[in-house]
Amino acid sequence: MKQLDLEQICMKLKGLFATAFGGKNHGRYSMTYANFLKICNIKRLNEGTLYNIADVLFEEENLILIYLGDRLAVIEASTAYGWRAVPKSML
């Protein structure tokens, strides 16, 4: 199995985040699982690889990779920080 360049993959994902398409100047996006495999230049994605890519993307670029089954999405971490928090009384 070839060694993945996680940094290069994350730079591609960050580049897409900063690129204008779909009527937006930049920002969140989703892609098919097949297109994600093309970006990674692999035929199959295992859980560990997905976790490693997500970890580097978050730690170095402050972006969150979300696995949606047949799609993956990328959002800014600051988006999730603004979501409502579950109060202790509901736990």
FITOR-186504 format. One record per residue: residue number from 1; chain; y, z, x of N, C-alpha, C in turn. Coordinates in Angstrom, 2 decimals, padded with zeros to 5 digits, always signed. Layout:
N
<n NUM&chain A&npy Y&npz Z&npx X&capy Y&capz Z&capx X&cpy Y&cpz Z&cpx X>
...
//
This chain:
91
<n 1&chain A&npy -001.18&npz +000.00&npx +000.84&capy +000.00&capz +000.00&capx +000.00&cpy +001.24&cpz +000.00&cpx +000.88>
<n 2&chain A&npy +002.18&npz -000.84&npx +000.54&capy +003.38&capz -000.92&capx +001.36&cpy +004.31&cpz +000.27&cpx +001.12>
<n 3&chain A&npy +005.06&npz +000.60&npx +002.14&capy +006.00&capz +001.71&capx +002.06&cpy +007.24&cpz +001.28&cpx +001.29>
<n 4&chain A&npy +007.59&npz +002.03&npx +000.26&capy +008.78&capz +001.72&capx -000.52&cpy +010.02&cpz +002.22&cpx +000.20>
<n 5&chain A&npy +011.08&npz +001.47&npx +000.12&capy +012.36&capz +001.89&capx +000.66&cpy +013.16&cpz +002.49&cpx -000.50>
<n 6&chain A&npy +013.00&npz +003.79&npx -000.70&capy +013.64&capz +004.47&capx -001.83&cpy +015.15&cpz +004.32&cpx -001.80>
<n 7&chain A&npy +015.72&npz +004.37&npx -000.61&capy +017.18&capz +004.23&capx -000.49&cpy +017.64&cpz +002.86&cpx -000.99>
<n 8&chain A&npy +016.88&npz +001.82&npx -000.63&capy +017.24&capz +000.47&capx -001.03&cpy +017.10&cpz +000.31&cpx -002.55>
<n 9&chain A&npy +016.05&npz +000.85&npx -003.12&capy +015.87&capz +000.79&capx -004.57&cpy +017.01&cpz +001.50&cpx -005.28>
<n 10&chain A&npy +017.37&npz +002.67&npx -004.80&capy +018.45&capz +003.44&capx -005.42&cpy +019.79&cpz +002.72&cpx -005.29>
<n 11&chain A&npy +020.00&npz +002.04&npx -004.17&capy +021.24&capz +001.28&capx -004.02&cpy +021.30&cpz +000.13&cpx -005.02>
<n 12&chain A&npy +020.16&npz -000.51&npx -005.28&capy +020.12&capz -001.57&capx -006.29&cpy +020.43&cpz -001.01&cpx -007.67>
<n 13&chain A&npy +019.84&npz +000.14&npx -008.00&capy +020.08&capz +000.76&capx -009.30&cpy +021.54&cpz +001.21&cpx -009.44>
<n 14&chain A&npy +022.09&npz +001.76&npx -008.36&capy +023.50&capz +002.15&capx -008.38&cpy +024.38&cpz +000.92&cpx -008.51>
<n 15&chain A&npy +024.02&npz -000.16&npx -007.82&capy +024.78&capz -001.40&capx -007.90&cpy +024.83&cpz -001.94&cpx -009.32>
<n 16&chain A&npy +023.71&npz -001.88&npx -010.03&capy +023.69&capz -002.31&capx -011.42&cpy +024.61&cpz -001.44&cpx -012.27>
<n 17&chain A&npy +024.64&npz -000.15&npx -011.98&capy +025.50&capz +000.78&capx -012.71&cpy +026.97&cpz +000.41&cpx -012.55>
<n 18&chain A&npy +027.33&npz -000.09&npx -011.37&capy +028.72&capz -000.42&capx -011.06&cpy +029.09&cpz -001.86&cpx -011.42>
<n 19&chain A&npy +028.12&npz -002.65&npx -011.87&capy +028.35&capz -004.06&capx -012.15&cpy +028.70&cpz -004.30&cpx -013.62>
<n 20&chain A&npy +029.63&npz -005.22&npx -013.84&capy +030.00&capz -005.59&capx -015.21&cpy +028.95&cpz -006.52&cpx -015.81>
<n 21&chain A&npy +028.42&npz -006.14&npx -016.97&capy +027.54&capz -006.99&capx -017.77&cpy +027.41&cpz -006.37&cpx -019.15>
<n 22&chain A&npy +026.96&npz -007.15&npx -020.10&capy +026.76&capz -006.65&capx -021.45&cpy +028.04&cpz -006.21&cpx -022.14>
<n 23&chain A&npy +029.17&npz -006.79&npx -021.72&capy +030.43&capz -006.44&capx -022.34&cpy +031.08&cpz -005.16&cpx -021.81>
<n 24&chain A&npy +030.51&npz -004.57&npx -020.78&capy +031.05&capz -003.35&capx -020.19&cpy +031.37&cpz -003.58&cpx -018.72>
<n 25&chain A&npy +032.40&npz -002.90&npx -018.23&capy +032.77&capz -003.01&capx -016.81&cpy +031.75&cpz -002.35&cpx -015.89>
<n 26&chain A&npy +031.19&npz -001.25&npx -016.35&capy +030.19&capz -000.50&capx -015.59&cpy +029.57&cpz +000.53&cpx -016.54>
<n 27&chain A&npy +028.57&npz +001.24&npx -016.04&capy +028.03&capz +002.35&capx -016.82&cpy +026.56&cpz +002.24&cpx -017.12>
<n 28&chain A&npy +026.14&npz +003.07&npx -018.05&capy +024.73&capz +003.22&capx -018.39&cpy +024.09&cpz +001.88&cpx -018.74>
<n 29&chain A&npy +022.80&npz +001.83&npx -018.48&capy +022.06&capz +000.61&capx -018.81&cpy +020.58&cpz +000.94&cpx -018.94>
<n 30&chain A&npy +019.85&npz +000.00&npx -019.52&capy +018.40&capz +000.11&capx -019.56&cpy +017.81&cpz -001.21&cpx -019.11>
<n 31&chain A&npy +016.55&npz -001.18&npx -018.73&capy +015.86&capz -002.40&capx -018.32&cpy +014.39&cpz -002.26&cpx -018.68>
<n 32&chain A&npy +013.73&npz -003.38&npx -018.77&capy +012.30&capz -003.35&capx -019.07&cpy +011.55&cpz -002.78&cpx -017.87>
<n 33&chain A&npy +010.37&npz -002.29&npx -018.17&capy +009.48&capz -001.79&capx -017.14&cpy +009.19&cpz -002.89&cpx -016.12>
<n 34&chain A&npy +008.97&npz -004.12&npx -016.63&capy +008.68&capz -005.26&capx -015.75&cpy +009.83&cpz -005.53&cpx -014.78>
<n 35&chain A&npy +011.07&npz -005.47&npx -015.26&capy +012.22&capz -005.70&capx -014.38&cpy +012.38&cpz -004.57&cpx -013.37>
<n 36&chain A&npy +012.05&npz -003.36&npx -013.77&capy +012.11&capz -002.24&capx -012.83&cpy +011.10&cpz -002.46&cpx -011.70>
<n 37&chain A&npy +009.91&npz -002.94&npx -012.04&capy +008.91&capz -003.24&capx -011.01&cpy +009.42&cpz -004.31&cpx -010.05>
<n 38&chain A&npy +010.15&npz -005.30&npx -010.58&capy +010.72&capz -006.35&capx -009.72&cpy +011.74&cpz -005.77&cpx -008.75>
<n 39&chain A&npy +012.58&npz -004.86&npx -009.24&capy +013.57&capz -004.23&capx -008.35&cpy +012.86&cpz -003.46&cpx -007.24>
<n 40&chain A&npy +011.78&npz -002.78&npx -007.60&capy +011.02&capz -001.99&capx -006.62&cpy +010.12&cpz -002.85&cpx -005.75>
<n 41&chain A&npy +009.91&npz -004.12&npx -006.16&capy +009.03&capz -005.04&capx -005.45&cpy +007.59&cpz -004.51&cpx -005.37>
<n 42&chain A&npy +007.12&npz -003.99&npx -006.52&capy +005.76&capz -003.48&capx -006.62&cpy +005.11&cpz -004.02&cpx -007.89>
<n 43&chain A&npy +003.79&npz -003.89&npx -007.98&capy +003.06&capz -004.38&capx -009.16&cpy +002.77&cpz -003.27&cpx -010.16>
<n 44&chain A&npy +002.70&npz -002.04&npx -009.69&capy +002.39&capz -000.91&capx -010.55&cpy +003.19&cpz +000.30&cpx -010.07>
<n 45&chain A&npy +003.60&npz +001.11&npx -011.01&capy +004.42&capz +002.29&capx -010.71&cpy +003.63&cpz +003.54&cpx -011.05>
<n 46&chain A&npy +003.46&npz +004.42&npx -010.08&capy +002.77&capz +005.68&capx -010.39&cpy +003.81&cpz +006.78&cpx -010.60>
<n 47&chain A&npy +003.36&npz +007.86&npx -011.17&capy +004.26&capz +008.96&capx -011.53&cpy +005.00&cpz +009.53&cpx -010.32>
<n 48&chain A&npy +004.30&npz +009.64&npx -009.21&capy +004.93&capz +010.18&capx -008.00&cpy +006.06&cpz +009.29&cpx -007.49>
<n 49&chain A&npy +005.85&npz +007.99&npx -007.52&capy +006.88&capz +007.05&capx -007.09&cpy +008.08&cpz +007.13&cpx -008.01>
<n 50&chain A&npy +007.83&npz +007.17&npx -009.31&capy +008.92&capz +007.28&capx -010.28&cpy +009.72&cpz +008.56&cpx -010.04>
<n 51&chain A&npy +009.02&npz +009.66&npx -009.83&capy +009.68&capz +010.93&capx -009.55&cpy +010.52&cpz +010.85&cpx -008.28>
<n 52&chain A&npy +009.98&npz +010.25&npx -007.23&capy +010.71&capz +010.14&capx -005.96&cpy +011.98&cpz +009.30&cpx -006.11>
<n 53&chain A&npy +011.88&npz +008.19&npx -006.83&capy +013.06&capz +007.35&capx -007.06&cpy +014.10&cpz +008.12&cpx -007.87>
<n 54&chain A&npy +013.65&npz +008.79&npx -008.93&capy +014.56&capz +009.57&capx -009.78&cpy +015.24&cpz +010.68&cpx -008.98>
<n 55&chain A&npy +014.49&npz +011.32&npx -008.09&capy +015.03&capz +012.42&capx -007.29&cpy +016.11&cpz +011.93&cpx -006.33>
<n 56&chain A&npy +015.83&npz +010.84&npx -005.62&capy +016.82&capz +010.30&capx -004.69&cpy +018.06&cpz +009.81&cpx -005.45>
<n 57&chain A&npy +017.84&npz +009.15&npx -006.57&capy +018.96&capz +008.63&capx -007.37&cpy +019.85&cpz +009.78&cpx -007.84>
<n 58&chain A&npy +019.25&npz +010.89&npx -008.24&capy +020.04&capz +012.03&capx -008.69&cpy +020.74&cpz +012.72&cpx -007.54>
<n 59&chain A&npy +019.99&npz +013.03&npx -006.49&capy +020.55&capz +013.78&capx -005.36&cpy +021.64&cpz +013.02&cpx -004.62>
<n 60&chain A&npy +021.48&npz +011.73&npx -004.46&capy +022.43&capz +010.96&capx -003.65&cpy +023.49&cpz +010.23&cpx -004.46>
<n 61&chain A&npy +023.19&npz +009.89&npx -005.71&capy +024.13&capz +009.08&capx -006.49&cpy +024.60&cpz +009.76&cpx -007.78>
<n 62&chain A&npy +024.05&npz +010.95&npx -008.09&capy +024.39&capz +011.69&capx -009.30&cpy +024.10&cpz +010.87&cpx -010.56>
<n 63&chain A&npy +023.01&npz +010.09&npx -010.50&capy +022.56&capz +009.29&capx -011.64&cpy +021.18&cpz +009.78&cpx -012.07>
<n 64&chain A&npy +020.91&npz +009.69&npx -013.37&capy +019.63&capz +010.13&capx -013.92&cpy +018.83&cpz +008.91&cpx -014.36>
<n 65&chain A&npy +017.59&npz +008.84&npx -013.89&capy +016.66&capz +007.79&capx -014.30&cpy +015.78&cpz +008.35&cpx -015.41>
<n 66&chain A&npy +015.76&npz +007.66&npx -016.54&capy +014.99&capz +008.12&capx -017.71&cpy +013.88&cpz +007.13&cpx -017.98>
<n 67&chain A&npy +012.65&npz +007.63&npx -018.02&capy +011.49&capz +006.79&capx -018.33&cpy +011.28&cpz +006.81&cpx -019.84>
<n 68&chain A&npy +011.27&npz +005.63&npx -020.45&capy +011.15&capz +005.49&capx -021.90&cpy +009.88&cpz +004.72&cpx -022.30>
<n 69&chain A&npy +008.89&npz +004.76&npx -021.47&capy +007.65&capz +004.03&capx -021.76&cpy +007.73&cpz +002.59&cpx -021.30>
<n 70&chain A&npy +008.18&npz +001.69&npx -022.18&capy +008.28&capz +000.28&capx -021.80&cpy +009.64&cpz -000.07&cpx -021.24>
<n 71&chain A&npy +010.53&npz +000.90&npx -021.13&capy +011.88&capz +000.70&capx -020.58&cpy +012.24&cpz +001.88&cpx -019.70>
<n 72&chain A&npy +013.23&npz +001.68&npx -018.85&capy +013.84&capz +002.76&capx -018.08&cpy +015.34&cpz +002.66&cpx -018.27>
<n 73&chain A&npy +016.00&npz +003.79&npx -018.22&capy +017.45&capz +003.82&capx -018.40&cpy +018.08&cpz +004.62&cpx -017.27>
<n 74&chain A&npy +019.34&npz +004.32&npx -016.99&capy +020.11&capz +005.03&capx -015.97&cpy +021.42&cpz +005.48&cpx -016.61>
<n 75&chain A&npy +021.71&npz +006.77&npx -016.48&capy +022.97&capz +007.33&capx -016.97&cpy +023.58&cpz +008.22&cpx -015.89>
<n 76&chain A&npy +024.87&npz +008.51&npx -016.01&capy +025.51&capz +009.46&capx -015.12&cpy +025.07&cpz +010.87&cpx -015.47>
<n 77&chain A&npy +024.84&npz +011.69&npx -014.46&capy +024.44&capz +013.07&capx -014.71&cpy +025.51&cpz +013.82&cpx -015.50>
<n 78&chain A&npy +026.77&npz +013.48&npx -015.29&capy +027.85&capz +014.17&capx -015.99&cpy +027.75&cpz +013.98&cpx -017.50>
<n 79&chain A&npy +027.13&npz +012.89&npx -017.93&capy +026.94&capz +012.66&capx -019.36&cpy +026.06&cpz +013.76&cpx -019.96>
<n 80&chain A&npy +024.97&npz +014.08&npx -019.29&capy +024.04&capz +015.09&capx -019.79&cpy +024.66&cpz +016.48&cpx -019.76>
<n 81&chain A&npy +025.52&npz +016.74&npx -018.79&capy +026.15&capz +018.06&capx -018.71&cpy +027.06&cpz +018.32&cpx -019.90>
<n 82&chain A&npy +027.54&npz +017.27&npx -020.54&capy +028.44&capz +017.43&capx -021.68&cpy +027.72&cpz +017.60&cpx -023.01>
<n 83&chain A&npy +026.40&npz +017.51&npx -023.01&capy +025.65&capz +017.66&capx -024.25&cpy +025.66&cpz +019.10&cpx -024.71>
<n 84&chain A&npy +025.45&npz +019.32&npx -026.00&capy +025.44&capz +020.68&capx -026.55&cpy +024.27&cpz +021.46&cpx -025.97>
<n 85&chain A&npy +024.50&npz +022.74&npx -025.73&capy +023.50&capz +023.62&capx -025.17&cpy +022.82&cpz +024.40&cpx -026.31>
<n 86&chain A&npy +021.52&npz +024.64&npx -026.15&capy +020.78&capz +025.42&capx -027.14&cpy +021.16&cpz +026.89&cpx -026.97>
<n 87&chain A&npy +021.62&npz +027.54&npx -028.05&capy +021.98&capz +028.96&capx -027.94&cpy +020.72&cpz +029.83&cpx -027.82>
<n 88&chain A&npy +020.87&npz +030.97&npx -027.18&capy +019.74&capz +031.88&capx -027.00&cpy +019.13&cpz +032.29&cpx -028.34>
<n 89&chain A&npy +019.96&npz +032.39&npx -029.36&capy +019.45&capz +032.82&capx -030.67&cpy +018.45&cpz +031.85&cpx -031.27>
<n 90&chain A&npy +018.41&npz +030.63&npx -030.77&capy +017.48&capz +029.62&capx -031.30&cpy +016.18&cpz +029.56&cpx -030.52>
<n 91&chain A&npy +016.08&npz +030.32&npx -029.45&capy +014.87&capz +030.30&capx -028.62&cpy +013.77&cpz +031.20&cpx -029.17>
//
